[in-house]
Amino acid sequence: MRSFAIFMGLIALGLVGMAFLAYPAWVLLAPHFDLKFHRVASRIGMLLLVAGFIFIARRLKLADRESLGFGLPFRSFVVELGKAVALGMVLMLPALATMIVFDLRQPVGVSLDAYHWVRLGLSGLITGLTVAFIEETFLRGAMQTAITRESGATVAIALTSLVYAATHFIGRARIAPAEVTSSSGLIMLERALGEWAHPLAFVDAFACLTAVGVLLGMVRALTGNIAASIGLHAGWVAVIYVVRETSERRSTGPATWLLSDYDGFIGWMVLAWIVAIGFVLHRWYTGRVGLLIPAR
C-alpha cells in the first residue's frame, strides 16, 4: 500500500497547498493582474500536483511510456483511442433510451440547427478528451501501475476507482474579491470538501462513479495501456455534456430517484446499465493480445 499512500499524500499536498499558499500568492499577484482568488488557489493546487507527480513518477519508476500507459506506437494508440470513443458513445445509448422511456429528462427549450449540433458535439468531445487524458494518465496510468506492482491488479482497480469517485465530490468554491482575507484559503478548502459532511446525499452518484472507475481500470488491465480508457472516458463525458446542455432532469415524477441530484444524469439507473456495459467491454477487450503491454 506504499504507492497508494504516496498518491493520496500527493492529492492532500495539492489541497493543503491551495489552502495555505493561495492568499500569499493572491496578495503578490492581485495588484498587477485582475485575478480571482479561486483561480489563484486552483492553479497553485494544480502546480503542486504536477510537480509532485513528476517527482513521485521518477521515484516509483513510473516515468516511462509503458508505465504511464502510453506504450503503444502513436498511430496504434490513436486508432484504439478513436475506436473506444465511438464504442463509449454507443454504449451510452441504452441508458439514454431508458431516460426517455421513463421520462427522466426534459428539453431545455433550445432549438439547434445542424451546425450548432455539430459544434456542441465537438465541444463535448474536446472537453471529454481533455478530462480523460488528465484523469486517466494520473489514475489508470501511473497510480494503477504502481499499486498493481505491489498488490496486484484487483486491489489497484478497486483503490483507483474509489479515488476516482471521491475526487468528483471536491466542489468548486468561490470567494468574492471584497471578502478575501488571510483565512480565505482555509475557507475555500472547507467549502470544497463540504459535500463530504453529508455523504449519504450522493451515495448513488458515488456508487455509479466507482463502477465507472472499475470498468476503466479493467480495460486498462486487459489492454496494458490507457488508449481505450481515455477513449471510453472521453466518449462518455461527451455524451453527458451534450445531454446536459440540451435537457434537464425532471424535478418530479415516480422515477426521478433513478437519477442523482449530483448532476441529474448518473445514479442508480446508470449504475444498473454499467453492469451490462462491463460485460460487453470485458468480451470486447479480452483476448486482444496484440494490445497487451505488461506494466513494469
LOSE-226311 format. One line per field, with one value per residue: x, y, z of N, C-alpha, C in turn; residue number from 1; residue in three letters. Coordinates in steps of 0.05 Angstrom, whole numbers, plus 32768, in hexadecimal, padded with zeros to 4 digits. Example, Ala and Ser with C-alpha at 12.3 -4.5 7.8 and 13.67 -1.06 7.14 Angstrom:
// LOSE-226311
nX <- c(8108;8101)
nY <- c(7F8E;7FD3)
nZ <- c(809C;808E)
caX <- c(80F6;8111)
caY <- c(7FA6;7FEB)
caZ <- c(809C;808F)
cX <- c(8108;8102)
cY <- c(7FBE;8001)
cZ <- c(809C;809D)
n <- c(1;2)
res <- c(ALA;SER)
// end
This chain:
// LOSE-226311
nX <- c(8010;802B;8033;7FFF;7FF6;801B;8007;7FD6;7FE9;7FFF;7FD1;7FBB;7FE3;7FDC;7FAA;7FB3;7FDD;7FC2;7FA0;7FC3;7FE8;7FCE;7FBA;7FE9;8000;7FD8;7FD7;8009;8001;7FD0;7FD2;7FE8;7FD0;7F8F;7F73;7F4B;7F3F;7F34;7F47;7F7E;7F89;7F7A;7F9E;7FCF;7FC7;7FC5;7FF9;8019;8008;8019;8051;805C;804A;806F;809D;8091;8087;80B8;80D3;80B5;80BF;80A0;80A4;80A2;808B;806E;8061;803F;8016;8019;8030;8025;8034;8030;800A;7FEA;7FD7;7FB7;7F90;7F78;7F65;7F3F;7F1B;7F07;7EEE;7EC2;7EAA;7E9E;7E78;7E4E;7E41;7E28;7DF6;7DCA;7DC1;7DB1;7D83;7D64;7D5C;7D3B;7D0E;7CFB;7CF1;7D16;7D34;7D2E;7D28;7D4D;7D38;7D54;7D62;7D85;7DAD;7DCB;7E01;7E0B;7E02;7E2C;7E56;7E4D;7E54;7E8B;7EA1;7E94;7EB1;7EE7;7EEA;7EE2;7F0F;7F39;7F2F;7F30;7F64;7F85;7F72;7F74;7FAA;7FC1;7FA4;7F94;7FC2;7FF7;7FEC;7FCD;7FF2;801D;8006;7FF5;8025;8036;800A;7FE8;7FB9;7F81;7F7B;7F92;7F6F;7F40;7F4F;7F5F;7F2F;7F0E;7F28;7F23;7EEA;7EE3;7EFE;7EDC;7EB9;7ED0;7EC4;7EBA;7ECE;7EBE;7ED6;7EC7;7EEB;7EEA;7EE4;7F10;7F40;7F77;7F6A;7F4F;7F5F;7F5C;7F25;7F12;7F24;7F06;7ED2;7ED7;7EDB;7EAB;7E7E;7E89;7E79;7E46;7E40;7E1A;7DF7;7E0A;7E12;7DFF;7E15;7E4B;7E51;7E46;7E6F;7E9B;7E94;7E9A;7ED0;7EE5;7EDA;7EFA;7F2C;7F2F;7F30;7F61;7F83;7F7A;7F8A;7FBD;7FCD;7FBA;7F9B;7F67;7F4C;7F4E;7F32;7EFE;7EEE;7EEF;7EC7;7E99;7E97;7E8F;7E5C;7E3C;7E45;7E2C;7DF7;7DEB;7DEF;7DC4;7D96;7D71;7D6E;7D31;7D0B;7CE3;7CBD;7CB0;7CDE;7D0B;7D32;7D56;7D7E;7DB6;7DBB;7DEB;7E00;7DD4;7DD4;7DF6;7DEF;7DC3;7DA9;7DCE;7DF7;7DE3;7DE3;7E1A;7E2D;7E1D;7E39;7E6D;7E72;7E70;7E9E;7EC6;7EC3;7ED0;7F05;7F22;7F53;7F6B;7FA4;7FCD;7FCC;7FDE;8009;8036;8035;806D)
nY <- c(7FE8;8016;8036;8048;8067;808F;80A8;80BB;80DE;8103;8119;8130;8155;817A;818F;81A5;81C8;81EC;8202;821D;823B;8259;828C;82AD;82AB;82C4;82F8;830A;8309;8322;835C;8366;8348;8337;830C;82D6;82BD;8286;8270;8279;8258;8225;821E;821C;81ED;81C9;81D0;81BD;8188;8176;817E;815D;812D;8123;811C;80EE;80C9;80BF;80AB;807D;805F;8068;8089;8080;806E;803D;8030;805B;8050;805B;803B;8025;802B;806C;8073;8044;804C;807A;8066;803C;805C;807C;8054;8045;8073;8077;8045;804E;8077;805D;8036;8054;805D;8038;8049;807E;8075;805C;8087;80A6;8085;8081;80B5;80DA;8107;8149;8173;81B1;81DA;81F0;81FC;81DE;81E1;81B9;81C9;81DF;81B2;8191;81B1;81B2;817C;8176;8197;817B;814C;815F;8173;8142;8124;8142;8141;8109;80FB;8113;80FD;80C5;80BD;80C9;80A8;8072;806B;8079;8071;8041;801D;801F;800C;7FDA;7FBF;7FB7;7FA0;7F84;7F7F;7F7F;7F98;7FC9;7FDD;7FE2;8008;8036;8041;8050;807F;809C;80A4;80C0;80F1;810D;8127;8152;8191;81CF;820A;824F;8291;82D3;830D;8338;831F;8302;82EA;82DC;82AA;8293;8269;823B;823D;8234;8200;81E5;81ED;81D4;819F;8198;8179;8146;8145;8132;80FA;80D4;80ED;80EB;80B7;8095;80AC;80A7;806F;8062;807D;8063;8031;803D;804A;8018;7FFC;8019;8010;7FD8;7FD3;7FED;7FC8;7F9A;7FA9;7FBE;7FF2;8039;804C;803A;8043;807B;8089;8071;808B;80C1;80BE;80B3;80E1;8108;80FB;8103;8139;8150;8140;8158;818D;8195;8183;8179;815D;8142;815D;8146;8108;80C2;80A4;80C2;80BB;8099;80B5;80D9;8111;8128;8134;812E;8106;80D5;809D;806E;8054;8058;803D;8009;7FFE;7FFE;7FCD;7FAB;7FC5;7FBD;7F86;7F83;7FA1;7F82;7F53;7F69;7F7C;7F52;7F23;7F3F;7F3C;7F57;7F8A;7F8A;7FA2;7F94;7FAF;7FCC)
nZ <- c(8000;7FFE;7FD0;7FC6;7FF4;7FEA;7FBC;7FD0;7FF5;7FD3;7FBB;7FE9;7FF3;7FC9;7FD8;800B;8000;7FDF;8006;802A;800C;7FE7;7FF6;8002;7FCE;7FB1;7FC7;7FB5;7F7E;7F71;7F71;7F3F;7F18;7EFF;7F22;7F38;7F7A;7F81;7F52;7F55;7F82;7F6E;7F44;7F60;7F7D;7F51;7F3B;7F65;7F66;7F33;7F36;7F62;7F4C;7F23;7F41;7F62;7F3B;7F25;7F52;7F5D;7F32;7F04;7EDA;7EA1;7E5F;7E5B;7E91;7E9D;7E7C;7E46;7E21;7DEE;7DA7;7D88;7D5E;7D62;7D95;7D90;7D6C;7D8B;7DB5;7D99;7D88;7DB9;7DCB;7DA9;7DB6;7DEC;7DE8;7DCD;7DF2;7E18;7E05;7E14;7E4A;7E42;7E24;7E4B;7E6E;7E4E;7E48;7E7D;7E85;7E9D;7E94;7E79;7E3F;7E3A;7E1E;7DF5;7DB0;7D80;7D45;7D11;7D0E;7D42;7D61;7D51;7D61;7D98;7DA3;7D96;7DBC;7DEA;7DE1;7DE1;7E15;7E30;7E1F;7E34;7E6C;7E73;7E63;7E8A;7EBB;7EB2;7EA8;7ED9;7EFE;7EE8;7ECB;7EE7;7F20;7F24;7F0C;7F31;7F61;7F50;7F48;7F7C;7F99;7F77;7F3F;7F4B;7F7E;7F71;7F4A;7F68;7F90;7F72;7F59;7F83;7F93;7F64;7F62;7F92;7F8B;7F6B;7F8B;7FA2;7FA9;7F84;7F9D;7FAA;7FB7;7FC2;7FAA;7FCF;7FFE;800A;8037;8064;8074;804B;802A;8049;8053;801F;8017;803E;802A;7FF9;8007;801E;800F;8022;8055;8056;8040;8032;8011;7FDE;7FD2;7FA9;7F7A;7F86;7F89;7F54;7F38;7F4D;7F38;7F02;7F03;7F0F;7EDF;7EBA;7ED1;7ECC;7E94;7E89;7EA2;7E83;7E4F;7E56;7E4E;7E4C;7E23;7E12;7E41;7E46;7E18;7E20;7E4F;7E3D;7E15;7E34;7E55;7E2D;7E19;7E47;7E4E;7E21;7E29;7E5A;7E4B;7E2B;7E43;7E81;7EC4;7ED9;7F0E;7F2A;7F30;7F2B;7F22;7F29;7F50;7F3B;7F22;7F37;7F65;7F60;7F2B;7F0B;7EE6;7EEA;7F18;7F3A;7F0F;7EE3;7EFB;7EFD;7EC6;7EBD;7ECD;7EA3;7E7A;7E8B;7E84;7E4B;7E3E;7E56;7E38;7E06;7E0B;7E21;7E12;7DE9;7DD8;7DBE;7DD0;7E03;7E34;7E62;7EA4;7EC5)
caX <- c(8000;803C;802D;7FE5;7FF9;802A;7FF5;7FC3;7FF9;8002;7FB8;7FB9;7FF6;7FCF;7F95;7FBF;7FEB;7FAD;7F95;7FD6;7FF8;7FBD;7FB8;8002;8003;7FC4;7FE1;801F;7FF9;7FB8;7FD7;7FF3;7FBE;7F73;7F70;7F38;7F4D;7F31;7F59;7F99;7F8A;7F79;7FB7;7FE3;7FC2;7FCD;8016;8024;8002;802A;806C;805D;8047;8089;80B0;808B;8089;80D4;80DA;80A8;80C6;8088;80AA;80A7;8072;805F;8056;802A;8001;801B;8044;801F;803D;801E;7FF3;7FD8;7FCA;7FA1;7F7B;7F69;7F56;7F28;7F07;7EFB;7EDC;7EAA;7E9E;7E93;7E5F;7E3A;7E39;7E17;7DDB;7DB5;7DBB;7DA2;7D69;7D55;7D54;7D24;7CF7;7CF1;7CEC;7D26;7D3F;7D1E;7D37;7D4F;7D2A;7D65;7D5E;7D9F;7DAF;7DE0;7E1B;7E0E;7E04;7E48;7E67;7E49;7E61;7EA8;7EA8;7E93;7EC7;7EFF;7EE9;7EE6;7F2B;7F4A;7F2B;7F39;7F81;7F91;7F6A;7F7D;7FC7;7FC7;7F98;7F98;7FDD;800C;7FE3;7FC6;800A;802D;7FF9;7FF5;8040;8038;7FF4;7FD8;7FA7;7F67;7F7D;7F98;7F56;7F2D;7F57;7F5E;7F13;7F04;7F34;7F16;7ED0;7EE4;7F07;7EC6;7EAA;7EDF;7EB5;7EC6;7EC7;7EC3;7ED7;7EC7;7F03;7EE7;7EE2;7F2A;7F50;7F8D;7F60;7F3E;7F68;7F50;7F08;7F0E;7F28;7EEE;7EBB;7EDC;7ED6;7E92;7E6B;7E8F;7E6B;7E2D;7E46;7E02;7DE9;7E14;7E1B;7DF9;7E28;7E65;7E51;7E47;7E89;7EAE;7E90;7EA7;7EED;7EEC;7EDA;7F12;7F43;7F2F;7F39;7F7D;7F91;7F77;7F99;7FD8;7FD2;7FA2;7F8E;7F4B;7F41;7F4B;7F1D;7EE4;7EE9;7EE9;7EAE;7E84;7E95;7E84;7E3F;7E30;7E47;7E17;7DDD;7DE7;7DEC;7DAB;7D7F;7D75;7D61;7D17;7D0C;7CCF;7CB7;7CB4;7CF8;7D21;7D46;7D6A;7D94;7DC1;7DBB;7E06;7E01;7DBC;7DD9;7DFE;7DDE;7DBD;7DA3;7DE7;7E06;7DD9;7DED;7E37;7E31;7E1B;7E4F;7E85;7E72;7E77;7EBA;7ED7;7EC4;7EDC;7F21;7F30;7F5F;7F79;7FC0;7FDE;7FCC;7FE8;8024;8037;8040;8085)
caY <- c(8000;802E;8047;8054;807C;80A5;80B7;80C9;80F4;8117;8127;8141;816C;818E;819D;81B4;81DE;81FF;820F;822E;824B;8269;82A8;82BB;82AF;82D8;8312;8312;830C;8332;8378;8368;8339;8334;82EF;82CE;82AE;8269;8268;8277;8240;820C;821C;8213;81D1;81BA;81D1;81AA;816D;8170;817C;8144;8116;811E;8112;80D3;80B8;80B7;809B;8063;8053;806A;809D;8075;806C;8025;8032;806E;8046;8065;8029;801F;803E;8082;806E;8030;8058;808B;8055;8030;8071;8083;803F;8045;808A;806E;8030;805A;8086;8049;8028;8066;805E;802B;8059;8094;806B;8058;80A1;80AF;8074;8088;80D2;80E4;8121;8158;8187;81CB;81EE;81FB;81F1;81DE;81D7;81A5;81D6;81E1;8197;8189;81C1;81A8;8162;8179;81A2;8165;813A;816C;8172;8127;811C;8151;8136;80ED;80F9;811A;80EA;80AA;80BC;80C9;8091;8058;8069;8078;8066;8025;800E;801D;7FFA;7FBF;7FB3;7FB0;7F92;7F76;7F8F;7F82;7FAD;7FE2;7FE7;7FEA;8021;804D;8047;8060;809A;80A9;80AC;80D3;810B;811B;8135;8169;81A6;81E8;821F;826A;82A6;82ED;831C;8349;830E;82F3;82EF;82C9;828F;828B;824F;8227;823D;8227;81E3;81DB;81ED;81C0;8184;8199;8163;812E;8146;8123;80E7;80C5;80FD;80E5;809B;808A;80B5;809B;8053;8061;8085;804E;801B;8046;8047;7FFB;7FF6;8025;8001;7FBE;7FD6;7FF3;7FAF;7F87;7FB2;7FC5;800E;8049;8057;8034;8050;8097;808A;806C;80A2;80D8;80BA;80B6;80FD;8116;80F6;8110;8156;8158;813B;816D;81A7;8196;8179;817A;8148;8149;8160;8135;80F1;80A9;8097;80D6;80B1;8089;80C7;80E6;812E;8132;8140;8129;80F2;80BB;8094;8052;8049;8055;8028;7FEF;7FF9;7FFA;7FB0;7FA1;7FD1;7FAF;7F6C;7F88;7FAA;7F6B;7F42;7F77;7F80;7F3A;7F14;7F50;7F39;7F6A;7FA4;7F87;7FAB;7F90;7FC5;7FC4)
caZ <- c(8000;7FFF;7FB9;7FCA;8008;7FDE;7FAB;7FE1;8000;7FBD;7FB9;8001;7FF0;7FB8;7FE7;8021;7FF4;7FD7;801D;8038;7FFA;7FD5;7FFF;7FFD;7FB1;7FA8;7FD0;7FA3;7F62;7F6D;7F69;7F23;7F05;7F07;7F27;7F4D;7F8E;7F7D;7F3C;7F60;7F93;7F5E;7F35;7F73;7F81;7F3A;7F39;7F79;7F5C;7F1C;7F40;7F72;7F3B;7F15;7F55;7F6A;7F23;7F23;7F6A;7F5C;7F18;7EF2;7EC6;7E86;7E50;7E61;7EAB;7E9D;7E6B;7E2B;7E14;7DD2;7D93;7D87;7D4C;7D6E;7DAD;7D86;7D61;7DA1;7DC3;7D89;7D89;7DD4;7DCD;7D9B;7DC6;7E04;7DE1;7DC6;7E0A;7E27;7DF9;7E24;7E61;7E38;7E1D;7E64;7E78;7E3E;7E4E;7E97;7E85;7EB3;7E8D;7E67;7E2F;7E46;7E0E;7DE0;7D95;7D74;7D2A;7D0D;7D15;7D5F;7D6C;7D4C;7D73;7DB3;7DA5;7D96;7DD6;7DFD;7DDC;7DEA;7E32;7E38;7E1A;7E47;7E86;7E73;7E61;7EA3;7ED0;7EAC;7EAB;7EF6;7F0D;7EDB;7EC2;7EFC;7F3A;7F21;7F07;7F49;7F74;7F45;7F4D;7F98;7FA5;7F63;7F2F;7F58;7F92;7F63;7F3D;7F7D;7F9D;7F60;7F54;7F9A;7F91;7F4D;7F6A;7FA8;7F82;7F5E;7F9F;7FAC;7F9C;7F7C;7FAF;7FA0;7FCB;7FB5;7FB0;7FE6;8016;800D;804E;8068;8079;8035;801F;805B;804E;8005;801B;804D;8017;7FE4;8013;802D;8009;8031;806F;8053;802B;8029;7FFD;7FC3;7FD1;7F8F;7F67;7F8E;7F81;7F37;7F2F;7F55;7F24;7EE9;7F07;7F0C;7EC2;7EAE;7EDB;7EBF;7E78;7E8A;7EA9;7E6D;7E38;7E5D;7E48;7E53;7E0B;7E13;7E59;7E3F;7E04;7E2D;7E61;7E2D;7E08;7E48;7E5C;7E17;7E18;7E5E;7E49;7E0E;7E36;7E6F;7E3E;7E1C;7E53;7E9E;7ED3;7EE4;7F2B;7F36;7F20;7F3B;7F1D;7F2B;7F62;7F2B;7F1B;7F4E;7F67;7F5B;7F11;7EFC;7ED0;7EF5;7F2E;7F3C;7EF5;7ED4;7F09;7EF3;7EAA;7EBE;7ECF;7E88;7E6B;7E94;7E76;7E2F;7E3D;7E5C;7E20;7DF0;7E0E;7E29;7DFC;7DD5;7DE2;7DB0;7DDE;7E1E;7E3A;7E7F;7EB5;7ED2)
cX <- c(8011;8036;8013;7FE7;8008;8017;7FE0;7FD0;7FFC;7FE8;7FB4;7FCC;7FEA;7FBA;7FA0;7FCE;7FD8;7FA4;7FA9;7FE6;7FE8;7FBD;7FD2;8007;7FF0;7FCD;7FF7;8015;7FE2;7FBD;7FDF;7FE0;7FA2;7F6C;7F5C;7F47;7F4C;7F42;7F76;7F9D;7F8B;7F93;7FCE;7FE0;7FCB;7FEC;8023;801F;8015;8047;8070;805B;8061;809D;80AA;808C;80A5;80DC;80CE;80AD;80AE;808D;80B2;808C;8061;8052;803E;8013;8002;802F;803E;802D;8027;8005;7FE0;7FC9;7FB2;7F8A;7F6B;7F59;7F3D;7F13;7EF8;7EE8;7EC1;7E9B;7E90;7E79;7E49;7E2F;7E28;7DFB;7DC5;7DAD;7DAA;7D86;7D57;7D4C;7D3C;7D0B;7CEB;7CED;7CFC;7D33;7D2D;7D2F;7D37;7D43;7D3B;7D60;7D78;7D9E;7DC6;7DFC;7E1F;7E0F;7E21;7E5B;7E65;7E56;7E7F;7EB1;7EA8;7EAA;7EE2;7F01;7EEE;7F02;7F3E;7F48;7F36;7F57;7F8F;7F8B;7F75;7F9C;7FCF;7FBD;7F9E;7FB4;7FF0;8002;7FDD;7FDF;801A;8021;7FF8;8010;8043;8023;7FE2;7FC3;7F8C;7F67;7F81;7F7E;7F42;7F35;7F56;7F41;7F07;7F0E;7F27;7EFA;7ED1;7EEC;7EF1;7EB6;7EBB;7ED4;7EC6;7EBC;7ECE;7EC4;7ED9;7EE0;7F02;7EE8;7EFC;7F39;7F67;7F83;7F4F;7F46;7F5C;7F31;7F02;7F10;7F10;7ED6;7EBE;7ED6;7EBB;7E7F;7E70;7E84;7E51;7E30;7E2E;7DF2;7DF2;7E1D;7E15;7E0D;7E44;7E66;7E54;7E63;7E9F;7EAC;7E9D;7EC5;7EF6;7EED;7EF3;7F2B;7F46;7F39;7F57;7F8D;7F90;7F89;7FB6;7FE0;7FB8;7F95;7F70;7F3E;7F3B;7F33;7F01;7EDC;7EE1;7ECE;7E96;7E81;7E88;7E66;7E31;7E30;7E31;7DFC;7DD7;7DE3;7DD1;7D92;7D86;7D65;7D45;7D17;7CF8;7CC9;7CBD;7CCF;7D0F;7D38;7D5C;7D81;7D9C;7DBE;7DD6;7E08;7DE8;7DBF;7DE0;7DEC;7DD8;7DB7;7DBC;7DF8;7DFD;7DE3;7E0B;7E3E;7E31;7E32;7E69;7E88;7E7B;7E94;7ECD;7ED9;7ED3;7EFA;7F30;7F3B;7F6C;7F96;7FD2;7FE0;7FD9;8005;8027;8042;8058;8087)
cY <- c(8019;8041;8056;806B;8094;80B6;80C6;80E1;810B;8127;813A;8159;8182;819E;81AF;81CC;81F4;820F;8223;8240;825E;8287;82B7;82C0;82C4;82F4;831C;8318;831F;834F;837C;835B;8338;8317;82EA;82BB;8290;825F;8266;825E;8227;8209;8213;81F6;81C0;81B9;81BE;818D;8164;816C;8162;812B;810F;8112;80F5;80BF;80AE;80A4;807F;8055;8052;807D;8092;8070;8053;8026;8045;8066;804F;8054;8022;8033;8053;807D;805A;803B;806A;807B;8048;8044;8078;806E;803F;805C;8082;8059;803C;8069;8072;803C;803A;8066;8050;803C;8071;808C;8066;8072;80AB;809F;807B;80A6;80E0;80FF;812F;816D;81A2;81E1;81FA;81ED;81F4;81D4;81C4;81B0;81D6;81C6;818D;8198;81B8;818D;8164;8185;818C;8152;8145;816C;8156;811D;8129;8145;8119;80EB;80FE;8105;80CE;80A8;80B9;80AF;8076;8054;8064;8069;8049;8013;800A;800A;7FDD;7FB1;7FA9;7F9C;7F83;7F88;7F94;7F99;7FC8;7FEE;7FF1;8005;8039;8054;8057;807C;80AA;80B4;80C3;80EF;811B;812C;8149;8181;81BE;81FE;823B;827D;82C0;82FC;832D;8339;82FE;82FD;82DA;82AD;8284;8270;8239;8225;822F;8209;81D7;81D9;81D7;81A4;8183;8183;814A;812F;8136;810F;80D8;80D4;80F7;80C8;808E;8092;80A9;807E;8051;8068;8070;8037;8023;8043;802A;7FF3;8000;8017;7FE6;7FBF;7FDC;7FD9;7F9C;7F8F;7FB8;7FE2;801E;8055;8053;8042;806E;809A;8086;8083;80BB;80D6;80BD;80D3;810D;8113;8105;812E;815F;8155;8151;8189;81AB;818D;817C;8164;8152;8149;814E;811D;80D8;809C;80AA;80CD;80A1;809A;80D6;8105;8139;8140;813C;8115;80D7;80B5;8077;8045;8045;803F;800D;7FE9;7FF4;7FDC;7FA4;7FAC;7FC3;7F94;7F6F;7F8F;7F93;7F59;7F4E;7F78;7F66;7F2C;7F24;7F52;7F4E;7F84;7FA2;7F90;7FA8;7FA8;7FBB;7FD0)
cZ <- c(8000;7FE8;7FBC;7FDE;7FFC;7FCC;7FBB;7FEE;7FEC;7FBA;7FD1;7FFF;7FDF;7FC7;7FFD;8016;7FEB;7FEF;8029;8025;7FE8;7FDD;7FFA;7FDF;7FA7;7FAF;7FBE;7F87;7F5D;7F65;7F4B;7F0F;7F11;7F0A;7F3D;7F60;7F89;7F66;7F45;7F71;7F82;7F4E;7F47;7F78;7F6A;7F36;7F4D;7F71;7F46;7F26;7F51;7F61;7F2D;7F28;7F5C;7F53;7F20;7F3A;7F69;7F41;7F05;7EDB;7EAB;7E79;7E58;7E7D;7EAD;7E8A;7E4E;7E1A;7DF7;7DBF;7D8F;7D76;7D57;7D86;7DA4;7D7B;7D77;7DB1;7DB3;7D89;7DA4;7DD7;7DC0;7DAB;7DDF;7DFE;7DDB;7DDF;7E1D;7E1E;7E0A;7E3D;7E59;7E31;7E36;7E70;7E69;7E45;7E69;7E9B;7E9C;7EAE;7E7A;7E58;7E3D;7E35;7DF8;7DC6;7D86;7D57;7D28;7D16;7D33;7D6C;7D68;7D5E;7D90;7DB7;7DA6;7DB1;7DEC;7DFA;7DE6;7E08;7E3C;7E35;7E2E;7E63;7E88;7E73;7E7C;7EB8;7ECB;7EAF;7EC8;7F03;7F01;7ED0;7ED9;7F15;7F38;7F1C;7F21;7F5D;7F6A;7F4A;7F6A;7FA2;7F91;7F56;7F3D;7F6D;7F85;7F57;7F52;7F89;7F8B;7F59;7F6A;7F9A;7F7B;7F54;7F7F;7F9F;7F74;7F71;7FAF;7F9C;7F94;7F8E;7FA3;7FB8;7FBD;7FBD;7FC9;8000;801B;8026;8050;806C;8062;8029;802F;8057;8034;8008;802A;803B;8002;7FEE;8021;8028;8019;804D;806E;803C;8021;8014;7FE1;7FC1;7FB6;7F7A;7F6C;7F85;7F63;7F2D;7F36;7F40;7F09;7EEB;7F05;7EEF;7EB5;7EB7;7ECF;7EA3;7E77;7E90;7E91;7E55;7E3D;7E56;7E4E;7E3B;7E0C;7E2B;7E53;7E2C;7E10;7E3F;7E52;7E1F;7E1B;7E50;7E46;7E15;7E2F;7E5A;7E37;7E1A;7E4A;7E63;7E31;7E2B;7E71;7EAC;7EDD;7F02;7F39;7F24;7F30;7F38;7F1F;7F3D;7F53;7F23;7F34;7F4D;7F60;7F40;7F00;7EE6;7EDC;7F0D;7F2D;7F20;7EE4;7EE1;7F00;7ED7;7EAA;7EC0;7EB3;7E77;7E72;7E86;7E59;7E2D;7E43;7E44;7E09;7DF3;7E17;7E10;7DE6;7DDC;7DD6;7DBE;7DF9;7E20;7E58;7E8E;7EC4;7EEE)
n <- c(1;2;3;4;5;6;7;8;9;10;11;12;13;14;15;16;17;18;19;20;21;22;23;24;25;26;27;28;29;30;31;32;33;34;35;36;37;38;39;40;41;42;43;44;45;46;47;48;49;50;51;52;53;54;55;56;57;58;59;60;61;62;63;64;65;66;67;68;69;70;71;72;73;74;75;76;77;78;79;80;81;82;83;84;85;86;87;88;89;90;91;92;93;94;95;96;97;98;99;100;101;102;103;104;105;106;107;108;109;110;111;112;113;114;115;116;117;118;119;120;121;122;123;124;125;126;127;128;129;130;131;132;133;134;135;136;137;138;139;140;141;142;143;144;145;146;147;148;149;150;151;152;153;154;155;156;157;158;159;160;161;162;163;164;165;166;167;168;169;170;171;172;173;174;175;176;177;178;179;180;181;182;183;184;185;186;187;188;189;190;191;192;193;194;195;196;197;198;199;200;201;202;203;204;205;206;207;208;209;210;211;212;213;214;215;216;217;218;219;220;221;222;223;224;225;226;227;228;229;230;231;232;233;234;235;236;237;238;239;240;241;242;243;244;245;246;247;248;249;250;251;252;253;254;255;256;257;258;259;260;261;262;263;264;265;266;267;268;269;270;271;272;273;274;275;276;277;278;279;280;281;282;283;284;285;286;287;288;289;290;291;292;293;294;295;296)
res <- c(MET;ARG;SER;PHE;ALA;ILE;PHE;MET;GLY;LEU;ILE;ALA;LEU;GLY;LEU;VAL;GLY;MET;ALA;PHE;LEU;ALA;TYR;PRO;ALA;TRP;VAL;LEU;LEU;ALA;PRO;HIS;PHE;ASP;LEU;LYS;PHE;HIS;ARG;VAL;ALA;SER;ARG;ILE;GLY;MET;LEU;LEU;LEU;VAL;ALA;GLY;PHE;ILE;PHE;ILE;ALA;ARG;ARG;LEU;LYS;LEU;ALA;ASP;ARG;GLU;SER;LEU;GLY;PHE;GLY;LEU;PRO;PHE;ARG;SER;PHE;VAL;VAL;GLU;LEU;GLY;LYS;ALA;VAL;ALA;LEU;GLY;MET;VAL;LEU;MET;LEU;PRO;ALA;LEU;ALA;THR;MET;ILE;VAL;PHE;ASP;LEU;ARG;GLN;PRO;VAL;GLY;VAL;SER;LEU;ASP;ALA;TYR;HIS;TRP;VAL;ARG;LEU;GLY;LEU;SER;GLY;LEU;ILE;THR;GLY;LEU;THR;VAL;ALA;PHE;ILE;GLU;GLU;THR;PHE;LEU;ARG;GLY;ALA;MET;GLN;THR;ALA;ILE;THR;ARG;GLU;SER;GLY;ALA;THR;VAL;ALA;ILE;ALA;LEU;THR;SER;LEU;VAL;TYR;ALA;ALA;THR;HIS;PHE;ILE;GLY;ARG;ALA;ARG;ILE;ALA;PRO;ALA;GLU;VAL;THR;SER;SER;SER;GLY;LEU;ILE;MET;LEU;GLU;ARG;ALA;LEU;GLY;GLU;TRP;ALA;HIS;PRO;LEU;ALA;PHE;VAL;ASP;ALA;PHE;ALA;CYS;LEU;THR;ALA;VAL;GLY;VAL;LEU;LEU;GLY;MET;VAL;ARG;ALA;LEU;THR;GLY;ASN;ILE;ALA;ALA;SER;ILE;GLY;LEU;HIS;ALA;GLY;TRP;VAL;ALA;VAL;ILE;TYR;VAL;VAL;ARG;GLU;THR;SER;GLU;ARG;ARG;SER;THR;GLY;PRO;ALA;THR;TRP;LEU;LEU;SER;ASP;TYR;ASP;GLY;PHE;ILE;GLY;TRP;MET;VAL;LEU;ALA;TRP;ILE;VAL;ALA;ILE;GLY;PHE;VAL;LEU;HIS;ARG;TRP;TYR;THR;GLY;ARG;VAL;GLY;LEU;LEU;ILE;PRO;ALA;ARG)
// end
